[in-house]
Amino acid sequence: MPEPDGPVEAPQRQLHPLPRGLVELYGLLAVLFVLVPEWMAGGALFGFREVRQGSELPVPSAIWRRVPELRLASLSLAQLRLLAAQLGLRGYGRLQRVRLTARLLKRLKRQAEHGRSL
């Protein structure tokens, strides 16, 4: 069997474009099924804002100071280790974040029971 002299080219596939009317129909359907519900949801959420005056959530900083779980969740690992050192935890340097957070929570709750705060 003789080998071809040059690289073998795959035959070109002829693409048939969609009719213009069909493309416009798809565009209209996209607007109806995607954008209109987004606009409706945005309008509904904006309307709810006016109804709930006086029921705003508390300032995050105030509650984050009172709830130790939230406070610890916002700290980096380095900050957690610094806090562990300040609280006198032993072996905190080898602990991973989850275990360190659990030990810090136990220590903070024990201090809160005895009336001490940070």
Beta strands, then each sheet from edge to edge (+ up, - down):
end
